[in-house]
Amino acid sequence: MHIDWTTFALEIINFLVLVWILKRFLYKPVLETLNQRRAGIEKTLREAHSAELRAHSLQAQYEGRLADWGKEKAQARAELETELALERSRQMQSLAHDLADERARNAAVDAHRQQEMRREMETAALAQAQQFVTTLLGRLATPALEARMLDLLLADWAKLPDQQLSGLRAAAGDSALEAKVSSAFALDEAQRGRVVEALSQRLGRPVAVVFEVAPGLLAGLRISLGAWQVHFNLTDESASFAAAANHVDG
C-alpha cells in the first residue's frame, strides 16, 4: 500500500485548520453561550432561592400574624363578654331599681287612693253621724234641756279665766256695743235676768243685751259680743265635734 505523504500532510493541515476554525468560530461562542446560560440559570436559581426565603419569611410572618390575630380575637371576645356581662348586670340593676321605684310609686298611689277613699268614707260617715246626731238631738231638744244648758254655760262663764276675759272686757268698753244672746227657745224673764247679770258681773260694767230666738241651735245658747262668741248649744257643739274629727283625720 502506497501512502501519499503529501496528501496525508495536507489532510492533517486541513484537519488542524478545521479544528482551529471550529474552536475559533464555533466552540468558543458555544461555550460563551453555555456560560451565559449557566450564569442566567444560576441567577434565576439564586433569585428563586431568595424568593423562596422571602416566601418562607412572609409565611412565618403571616402565621405569626394569624396567631397574634387569634390571640387578639380571643382577648377581644373575652373583653366583649366581660363588658356584656357588666352591661347586663347594670341593666338588670337599673331595671330592678326602676321596678322598685314603680312599685313604690304604685304603692304610694294605692296608699293615697286608699287614704282618700278612707277619708271620703270617714267624711261620709261623719256627715251621716252628724246628720243622725242632729236629728236625734233635734228630737231630744226641749226647753228643759236648754235650761240645763243655760245653767252649765253660766257656770262655765263664771269660771272663765281673767286672761280670756280681757278681750271681751275691751270689746265691752265700747258703750255702743251690744251683746246678742241667741237661744233655740225663748228665754223667760228670770233666765234673761241671769244672763244679763252674769255678763255685767264678769265684764265689769252693765251690758246691753239683745235676745233672739234661733231654732237652728236646737237647744242651748250663743252669746256674741262684737267679734267674740261664747256658745253652748247642740248645733255648735256638733259642728265643733265634726270639725275636730276632720282636723285630726287630715
ABEGO torsion letter per residue (X at the ends): XBBBAAAAAAAAAAAAAAAAAAAAAAAAAAAAAAAAAAAAAAAAAAAAAAAAAAAAAAAAAAAAAAAAAAAAAAAAAAAAAAAAAAAAAAAAAAAAAAAAAAAAAAAAAAAAAAAAAAAAAAAAAAAAAAAAAAAAAAAABBAAAAAAAAAAAAAAAAABBAAAAAAAAAAAABAABBBBBBBABBBBAAAAAAAAAAAAAAAGBBBBBBBBBBAAAGBEBBBBBEABBBBBBAAAAAAAAAAAAAAAAX
